[in-house]
Amino acid sequence: MTTNGADASFARPSATRTQHAIRLLALLDRCGEAVTDLDPPDTIKVVRSELRLQAMDFWMRNPDYLADQLIARVECGLDPSYLQHARDLLDDPEPDLRWYPMPRWFFGAYEPLDDAFSLLEVYGLATVRRAGEPGRKRHRSQFYLTPPGADAVAEITTDPVLSWYTDQAFLVHLVAGDDRGGDLKKRQYEQATYAQTELGTRIGPITDRVRTRLAALAAAATTQDEHDGGASES
């Protein structure tokens, strides 16, 4: 992955509508919560906030930021084996091929979902509902996965190329948990590169910083192993 900052990201080709749609479909399946009786019929999972969906899409599209979150989770008690996943996100060619930076706006990384979601709706794979009080400008969008959408994700999971999306969505769910969209955005804003990006410009990579963090964690683990080994011998 290039590490030349935000300027280099402008040369990155934009993701196609189909790629964006597949990402959203995988996120709905892996990160959506179960629907209730109050939700539309013939839907099975839902992401109840566009802010949350946008934040998770950012991690799907920026493997270095996702790797940083995995490291943070390991430091908080997640199985250390996930450090290898973090390394893979930085070193393997596949994540780099899927790296599509997002522009920063007032509420953080944002790119319209309408085109990609309309594609999912045409094929009956997902649907969106907007909820809000009459007469008020602010409406909340909720994004639903349908049974055919879940079937499509099951097929994607077995595809040697497209399964990357579901694997990545699993890692996103691991770091996102059940946190609200605003909380996920706060975590992303903790990165200076993200927070200091000018409005309307693409958010640059943090690959070098994450590599340094990984190296420091590996060195600390080696030192601890040597200490434990010396203690056991004595």
ZISUL-V631541 format. One record per run of one state. SS is the DSSP state (h for helix, s for strand, l for the rest). FROM is the first residue (numbers start at 1). LEN is the number of residues. If there is no record, write none. Layout:
BEGIN
ss=<SS/SS>
from=<FROM/FROM>
len=<LEN/LEN>
END
This chain:
BEGIN
ss=<l/h/l/h/l/s/l/s/l/h/l/h/l/h/l/h/l/s/l/s/l/h/l/s/l/s/l/h/l/h/l/h/l/h/l/s/l/h/l>
from=<1/6/10/17/32/33/35/45/48/50/62/63/76/82/92/93/98/103/106/108/110/114/123/126/132/140/146/147/159/163/177/181/190/192/196/202/203/207/234>
len=<5/4/7/15/1/2/10/3/2/12/1/13/6/10/1/5/5/3/2/2/4/9/3/6/8/6/1/12/4/14/4/9/2/4/6/1/4/27/1>
END
